[in-house]
Amino acid sequence: MSAGHDMKSILVIYTGGTVGMVRDKVSGALVPLDFSQVSKHVPELDHAGIRVEAVSFDTPIDSSDVAPKHWRSIASTVMECMDRFDGFVVLHGTDTMAYSASALSFMLEGLRKPVIFTGSQLPIGIPRTDGRENLLSALMLAAHTTDGEPTVQEVAVYFGNHLFRGNRTHKESAQSLNALISPNHPSLVEAGVEFQINHPSLWRPPVAASSGPKLHVGMRTEVAWVPLFPGMPMDWLRRALDWEDLRGLVLATFGSGNAPTSQLLKDTLREAGDRGVTMINVTQCGHGGVHPELYATSHMLAGCGVIPGRDMTTEAALTKLMHVLAQTDDPGRIRELMTANLRGELTPHRVAQTQGHGPAGAAGLEGA
């Protein structure tokens, strides 16, 4: 494990959120931080050997208001500045950070530099803030190298002393300083006295992607997320799926991917599939994934054309579906991309022991 001795240049992209708030001395209210003054609040930056520049959304937003247009803005900024900076840190509200990090992972194909999201539960301008450590560690990890190469070459999330793969994260707690977790993939880095790098967990783009990073700005939003629950009125589901513009559905099922043995449910899903709606099955459980081979009820869903989402998070499944639907209208191609491990967002059966290393089977799947 080595950190380069040359000065690294990191771009901070501030979108909004709690991390960028400070207490106004006159009014006492929380107001957005002027990021040209960031070293005043994080004086350790002056000793970290990192040159930091910052850009901010014209109007910082609450992360509850984040939409694909904001993802495009972040992704486009990264691509425009790719040659000028060694890495990127995105400051973002925690509520939808897992969605944004997942989306960015799909929009930025073939990354060779780190794009690290972070934020905080407490404003950076108050004494007990977790924002200072999160920001400082995110910047140091964005500048970190191993054998002369960036250690992190993917979209990641730093929170609560851990660096996680972005499209594996989920916000678990509204109160804890360890608010974000990675339920189905080990952390990439654990920050103790030193950074403990989990090298086998790091993602590397497939060899076919070595031509350089590629930006995919398209995100189709004609999608729905429907969690099943006991006693759910199937007539309501039928009406929801009758939306004529609907192109994709993430179905959140029980356990390993199970659903009620309802003929109406079966008929409704088949009708949606016949209309060209792409359907993905993810589990409601906090840990684990969909295994349609285990139980007849989950096998029934696969028989209706529902694609098993394996161990993808809901956030990854939704944003991946938005991304893939913008790439192609061909049902076979959509299924191929949704079941491929594009950015380390799922653990395919064939490579369960080598997760995170960009299996050859995913190489070249995104042509245009």
N, C-alpha and C positions, 0 to 999 in steps of 0.2 A: 504494500500500500504506500503510495507516494503522492505528494502534492507538489506540483511544479513550482520552481523558484521564481519564474518570470511573473510579472504583474498580469493578472487576468482581468479581463474587462467583462462586466456583467450588466445587462440591461434589466432594470426593474420596471415592470408594467403594472401600474396601479389601476385597478378597476373600481375599487370601492371596498366597503366592508369595515368591520370593527378594527382591524389591524391598523388602518390608516387614520385613526381618530386621536385627537389630543384635546386636552381641556383648555378652553379659552380662559385666559387669566382675568379678563374683565367680566364676562357673563357667566363663567363657570360651565357653559354648555360644551358638549363635545363637537368639535369642528374638524374637517379634513386636514390632514397634515400636508404642509408644503414639502414635497419630497426633495426639493433642493436643500432642505434643512435636515435630511434624514440622519446625517452623521451626528447631529446634536443629540438625537434620541438614542442612537446606537453608536456611541463613541468608539466601540471596539473595532468598527470598520476601518478606522485609521491605522490599525495595527495588523489587519488581516491580509495585507498585500493584494487587495482587490480594488480595482477602479470601478466605481458604480455610477451609472447614468440612469436617469429615471424618466419615464413618460407616463402620462396619466390620461384616463378618459376625460374628455372635456367636462363632462358632468359625471363624477363618480356615482355609481349606482349601488343600491342594496342588492345583494345577490339573489333575492327573491324575484327581482325584475330581469334577471339574466335571460337572454334569448339568443337564438342562432346568429343574429346580427352582431352581437357582442363577441361570440366565439370567432366569427369571421374577422372582426377587428383585431383580436388578440393574435390569431394565427397569421394574419397578413402582416402585422407588425413584426412578428418573429421572422417570417420569411424575408421581409424587406431589410431586416437588420442582421440576417444570418452571417454575413461575411465580416461584419464589424465587431461582433461580440463573441466571447467564448461560451456564454451561456445566458440563460434567461430565468428570471424569477417573476412569477405572476402573483401579485397580492390580490386576494379575492375573499369575499365573504364565505363563511363556512357552510351556510345552509345548502348551497347548490354547488359547492366546490367539486364534489365527486362527479356531478353531471358535466361540468365544464372541463375538468381534467380528462374525462372519458372522451368527450367530443373532440378536444384538441388532439388526443392521441390518434384519432381516425383522420382528422383533417391534415395532420402533418405526417406524411408517409416518408420512411427512410431517414428519420432524424439521426444525426451523428453528434448532436450537442444536447445538453440538458435543458429542459423546460420544466421548471419546478414551481408548482403552486404552493402557496402557504398563506396563512392568515392567523387569526387569533380569536380566542373567546373573550379576551379583555383588551381594551384599547391600548395602543402602544404608549400613549401619554399618561398612563397612571402607574403607580409604583409596582403593583403586583402583576403587571402585564406578562402574558406568555408571548406577546408579539415580538419582543426584542430578541429572545432566544430563537424563536421560529424563523425570523427574518435573517438573523446572523448565520444560523446553521444552513438555511436554504442557500444563502449567498456563497458560503464556503463550499457546500456540496456542488453548487453550479460551477465553481472554479476548480474543483478537485480533479486530479488526473491520476491515471494508473498507466505506467509504462509509456508516458508521453501522450496518451489518448484521454479524452474525457471519460471519467469513470461512469457517469450517467449519460446515456444516449437515448433518452426517451422522455415522455411526459410523466412526471412524478409529482407526488404530494408529500411535503414535509409537515409533520404535525406530531406534537407530543413525543419528541425524541426519536421519531422513526421516519424514514423515507420509504414511501410505498409507491408501487406502480399506480399511476393515476387512474387507469381504467379498472383497477381492482378495488378501489376505495368506496367506502360508504360512511355517511355520517351516522354514528350510533347514538351520540348523546348531545343533548342541548345544553348540558351543564359542565361536563367533565372537560378538563384541559387536554385529555386524550380523546377528543370528540370524534376523530376519524379513525377508521380501522380498515384493515385489508383481510376480510374473512377467509378467502380461499387462496391466498398467495403470500408467502413469507415476505417480511420487510426487506427492502433492498439494502438499507443501512440502519444500524442502531447507533444512536449518538450517546455514548457514555463519556468517559474521560477522553477517549479517542473515538473516531468514527470506525465502527466495526462494519466493514463492507461484506455483504453476502454476495460474492461474485457469481455463484451459480444462479442466483435469482434475477440478475440483471438481464434486460432485454438487449439484443443486438439485431439490427435489421437483417433480413435475409440477404445473401450475397447478391441476388439479382437487383437489390435496391441500392447498390453501391454507386449508381450514377449521380446520387445526390438527393437531397430532400425534395419532396413534391407536395404542393398545396392542393387540397381538395376543399373548395369553399361550399360546395353544394350540400345542403341538409334539408331533406323533405320533412315537413312537420305534419303531414296528413297521417299521423299515427295516434294510437290510443294505448293506454295501459289499463288493464282490467284485472284487479285482484279478485279471485273467487272467494266466497265465504259460505258457510252452511246456511241453507235457506234462501240463497240468492235467487231472485225472480228471473227465470230464464227469458221471460218475455222482455224484460228490461235489456238484457244482453242482446237479444235479437234486434231491438230498436237501436241500440248503440252501434251495432255493426251494420245497420242499414244506411249509415252516413255514406252518401254516394261518393264522396271524395276520399274515403278511407283507403289507405294503401298498405298500412302495416299495423299489427297488433302485438303487443307484449302481454301475454297471459300469465299472471302470477298464480301458481297452483300450490297445492298442499305437498309437503314432504318432498319426495324424490320426483315430483312432477305429476301428482295425481289430481284427478278432477271427479266430480260426481258422475255416476253412470246414468246420465240423463239422455234420453233419445233426443229431446229438444236441443240440448247443448250440442250433441253430435251433429244434428241436422243444421243448426245455426253455423257451426264452424265449417262444415262442408260447403254450405252455401257461400260463406265469405271466401273460402279458398277458391271456389269455382269462379268468383268474381275477380280473382287476382289479388286478394288481400294476403300479404305475407304475414304469417303468424309464428311467433316465437314463444316457447314455453320456458319460464324461469320459476325457480322456487321462491315461496314466501319466506322460507327459513333464512336465518341470519348466516348460516354456514352450510356448505355442501352444495349440491347441484342436482340437475334433472337427469334421471337414469331411466329412460322409457322401457328398457329391457327388464326392469325389476317387477313391475306390477301391471296387471291388465288394464287398469284405468289410465295409466300414463301411456301404455301402448295404444289405447284407443285414440288418444289425442294425436299421436304420430300417424295413425291410420287416417285421420281427418286432414292430414297435410301440415300439421303443426310441427315446426322445426324445434328439436330439443336445443335449449340454450346452454346445456351443460352447467358449468359453474360460473357463468357470467352474472355479475350483479345486475339489478334492474337498471341502474344508471348506464352501465355499459351496453346492455341489450337495447335500450331505447336509443341511445346516441349512435350506436353501430347501425341500427335499422335505419335511422334517418340518413346516415352517411351512405349506406349501401343502396337504398332506394334512389338516391340522387345519382348513383353511378350507372344504373342499368334498369331496364324494364323487363329483362328476360328472366322468367321464373327460375329456370335452371341455374343461371348465373347468380341470381340473388341467393338461392339456397347454398350454392358453392361458397360464396363470400361469407354468408352468415355462419356457416359451419367451420370456416377456416380460422386459424389463429392469426389474425392479421397483425395485432400489436401486443400479443401476450395477454389478451383479455380473457382467454379461456384455457383450460387444460385439456387438450385433445387426448382421447384414449391412448393413441399410439405412442405419444411422447410424454406420458404422465410422469416418467422418472426424470425427464430433462426439461421440465417446464421452464419457460423464460428464455430459451436459447434460439428462438426464431426457427422453428422446424422447416426443413426444406420443402415440405408440402405446402407451406404458405407462400413460398417465393413466387413472385411474378403474378399473383392472383389478381392484383389490381393493375390492369393494363393502362387504361386511359384515365 
